[in-house]
């Protein structure tokens, strides 16, 4: 019960500090330049700019690493009966990981 009271008091103090900060902070005037898109000192038209897919590739590679690490983390103390299936799953994910790294390395 003491933990709930402490968390409630901490939440209330946080909300009060946040609201005081919003009330006391100066608000800059809204201008047309503030609302326009801006990148590297150049003004872009409102249409979308080009999007590079390199970030998406690294995100997909991270997901493969993450799933492989999750499989390994949960298989430390499994019975010997399931070891063969687990080894097959790890091999498949290792092949997928190797292919992903190979494809990301190509330009």
C-alpha positions as CSV (number, residue, x, y, z in Angstrom):
1,X,0.0,0.0,0.0
2,X,2.9,2.3,0.7
3,X,4.2,1.8,-2.8
4,X,0.9,2.9,-4.4
5,X,0.9,6.0,-2.3
6,X,4.5,6.8,-3.1
7,X,3.8,6.4,-6.9
8,X,0.7,8.5,-6.7
9,X,2.6,11.3,-4.9
10,X,5.4,11.1,-7.5
11,X,2.9,11.2,-10.3
12,X,1.1,14.3,-8.8
13,X,4.4,16.1,-8.3
14,X,5.5,15.4,-11.9
15,X,2.1,16.7,-13.2
16,X,2.3,19.8,-11.1
17,X,5.9,20.6,-12.3
18,X,4.9,20.0,-15.9
19,X,1.9,22.3,-15.7
20,X,3.9,25.0,-13.9
21,X,6.5,24.8,-16.6
22,X,3.8,25.2,-19.3
23,X,2.3,28.2,-17.5
24,X,5.6,30.0,-16.9
25,X,7.4,29.3,-20.2
26,X,7.3,32.0,-22.8
27,X,5.4,31.2,-25.9
28,X,7.1,32.4,-29.1
29,X,4.9,34.0,-31.7
30,X,3.8,31.7,-34.5
31,X,5.2,32.8,-37.9
32,X,5.0,31.5,-41.4
33,X,8.7,30.5,-41.3
34,X,8.2,28.4,-38.2
35,X,5.5,26.3,-39.9
36,X,7.4,25.6,-43.1
37,X,9.5,22.6,-43.8
38,X,13.2,23.2,-43.5
39,X,16.3,21.0,-44.1
40,X,19.9,22.0,-44.3
41,X,19.2,25.7,-45.0
42,X,17.0,24.9,-48.1
43,X,13.3,25.5,-48.4
44,X,11.5,22.5,-49.8
45,X,8.1,22.5,-51.5
46,X,5.3,21.0,-49.5
47,X,5.5,17.8,-51.5
48,X,7.3,14.9,-49.8
49,X,11.0,14.7,-50.1
50,X,12.9,11.5,-51.1
51,X,13.1,8.8,-48.5
52,X,16.1,6.5,-48.3
53,X,15.4,2.9,-47.7
54,X,18.7,2.3,-45.9
55,X,17.2,3.0,-42.5
56,X,14.4,0.4,-43.3
57,X,17.0,-2.2,-44.1
58,X,18.9,-1.7,-40.9
59,X,15.6,-1.8,-39.0
60,X,14.7,-5.1,-40.6
61,X,18.2,-6.4,-39.8
62,X,17.8,-5.4,-36.2
63,X,14.5,-7.3,-36.0
64,X,16.2,-10.5,-37.3
65,X,19.0,-10.0,-34.6
66,X,16.3,-9.4,-32.0
67,X,14.3,-12.5,-32.8
68,X,17.5,-14.6,-32.8
69,X,18.5,-13.2,-29.5
70,X,15.1,-13.9,-28.1
71,X,15.2,-17.5,-29.2
72,X,18.6,-17.9,-27.6
73,X,17.6,-16.2,-24.4
74,X,14.6,-18.5,-23.8
75,X,16.4,-21.7,-24.7
76,X,19.0,-21.8,-22.0
77,X,17.3,-24.5,-19.8
78,X,15.0,-26.3,-22.2
79,X,14.7,-30.1,-22.1
80,X,16.9,-32.2,-24.4
81,X,13.9,-33.4,-26.4
82,X,13.4,-29.9,-28.0
83,X,17.1,-29.3,-28.7
84,X,17.0,-30.6,-32.3
85,X,14.0,-28.4,-33.3
86,X,15.6,-25.5,-31.7
87,X,18.9,-26.0,-33.5
88,X,16.9,-26.1,-36.8
89,X,15.2,-22.8,-36.0
90,X,18.5,-21.2,-35.0
91,X,20.1,-22.4,-38.3
92,X,17.2,-21.0,-40.4
93,X,17.4,-17.6,-38.6
94,X,21.2,-17.6,-39.0
95,X,20.8,-18.2,-42.8
96,X,18.3,-15.4,-42.9
97,X,20.7,-13.1,-41.0
98,X,23.6,-14.0,-43.3
99,X,21.6,-13.3,-46.4
100,X,20.4,-10.0,-44.9
101,X,23.9,-8.9,-44.1
102,X,25.0,-9.9,-47.6
103,X,22.2,-8.0,-49.3
104,X,22.8,-4.9,-47.2
105,X,26.5,-5.0,-48.1
106,X,25.7,-4.8,-51.8
107,X,25.3,-1.4,-53.4
